[in-house]
C-alpha cells in the first residue's frame, strides 16, 4: 500500500455525504481527490495533503499536526501536510476537507496535456 487507503475512504465518504462530485486520481505515489478538475485534497503515504490556498496557509500551519508541504524538497505555496494523529476523528478530517473545498473555487486547474 503506497498510501493510507482507509484515509482515502474516509475522505470519499465526506465528499459523497456533502454531495461534492469528485474524481480520484493516482499520482505522486498517493491519491488526489479532484473537484472541478482541480486537485483539492490528497494523501501521500500516511499524511493528508491539503490545498488550502496561500491566504489560509499561515492559519492552517498553526493547527496541530500541520506543516509546510515540501514535495520533492521544495515548499509548495498554498499546500500543507497534516500528520495522521491530527486527523484521527471525523471532525478533524472534515475540518481539512471543508478548508480545501472553500479554496477550490479560487484554485486554478492545471493545464490539460495535449494528446
C-alpha positions, 0 to 999 in steps of 0.5 A, spaced: 500 500 500 503 506 497 498 510 501 493 510 507 487 507 503 482 507 509 484 515 509 482 515 502 475 512 504 474 516 509 475 522 505 470 519 499 465 518 504 465 526 506 465 528 499 459 523 497 455 525 504 456 533 502 454 531 495 461 534 492 462 530 485 469 528 485 474 524 481 480 520 484 486 520 481 493 516 482 499 520 482 505 522 486 505 515 489 498 517 493 491 519 491 488 526 489 481 527 490 479 532 484 473 537 484 472 541 478 478 538 475 482 541 480 486 537 485 483 539 492 485 534 497 490 528 497 494 523 501 501 521 500 503 515 504 500 516 511 499 524 511 493 528 508 495 533 503 491 539 503 490 545 498 488 550 502 490 556 498 496 561 500 491 566 504 489 560 509 496 557 509 499 561 515 492 559 519 492 552 517 500 551 519 498 553 526 493 547 527 496 541 530 499 536 526 500 541 520 506 543 516 509 546 510 508 541 504 515 540 501 514 535 495 520 533 492 524 538 497 521 544 495 515 548 499 509 548 495 505 555 496 498 554 498 499 546 500 500 543 507 501 536 510 497 534 516 500 528 520 495 522 521 494 523 529 491 530 527 486 527 523 484 521 527 476 523 528 471 525 523 471 532 525 478 533 524 478 530 517 472 534 515 475 540 518 481 539 512 476 537 507 471 543 508 478 548 508 480 545 501 473 545 498 472 553 500 479 554 496 477 550 490 473 555 487 479 560 487 484 554 485 486 554 478 486 547 474 492 545 471 493 545 464 490 539 460 496 535 456 495 535 449 494 528 446 
